[in-house]
């Protein structure tokens, strides 16, 4: 029996197989005699080919499947992933569909699972419902699998790394109320993908925290990710809601498009603007007074922690548990102290 297997058996005997609330299923020891990723008693069992790779000291292959690697937000996630790969001695790469196509993401993951060439997976779901079956496929095949950036709590993920999206929406609402200082009126909400799970979660928290505030929420309006189209959508939406007192974004990219519109239309300082992430453009808009504040979700830490959880589990038998990367409010006072995300 390998040292790796002994560690896992000891951990199981101590009863530490419970995961945090974002995780599903218990982790059970790997079985050296198993040639497949079958499960025993409903718990996770490491695939035989992965156990062999660990025992033989092979370089472990970890993949982070991001729902759209073309997004600017993917840059700091990839940087954190690379830092984690170097620190923990694994080969980690970011994959995923350009444009956020869920069917393409599923097909790519199914191919990787069937090839039996990867040893750990982290997934940011383009669609929670669409990705649940393939997450289950990975789990049942004996591949350690977690979610990052976008949570998929009803799937068979073994943990989650990222911001509590509902809580981040609540935080955004509270900051908006502070900025508005008792003013009431229309608040336009925009998102690059209003149908995505992450957008729904964030908006749910935002909407819930504003109940009884007297504010009228318009949206969320779907802008898409292409910059010029996002700008045009925001321009036409704001023309139809000319009496709006605030423009709120649920993500980085519709936020920068909205800020650009505020600046070019002469509405900067007249309409309050709040959103997410610390993109280089966002930093400029903050310093110029075009937007009020933004919320960071530590994307580099998401990439780093995703690799760390999987590498520690595979190499050391460390139990997988979820990591909340938190909510950090960034405004003109502290923007120079916060790493740029992109």
Secondary structure, 3 states (H helix, E strand, C coil): CCHHHHHHHHHHHCCCCCCCCCCCCCECCCCCCCCCCCCECCEECCCHHHHHHHHCCCCCEEEEECCCCCCCHHHHHHHHHHHHHHHHCCEEEEECCCCCCHHHHHHHHHHHHHHCCCCEEEECCCCHHHHHHHHHHHHHCCCEEEEECCCCCCCCCCCEEECCHHHHHHHHHHHHHHHHCCCCCEEEEEECCCCCHHHHHHHHHHHHHCCCCCCEEEEEEECCCCHHHHHHHHHHHHHHCCCCCEEEECCHHHHHHHHHHHHHHCCECCEEEEEECCCHHHHHHHHCCCCCEEEECCHHHHHHHHHHHHHHHHHHCCCCCCEECCCEEECCCCHHHCCCCC
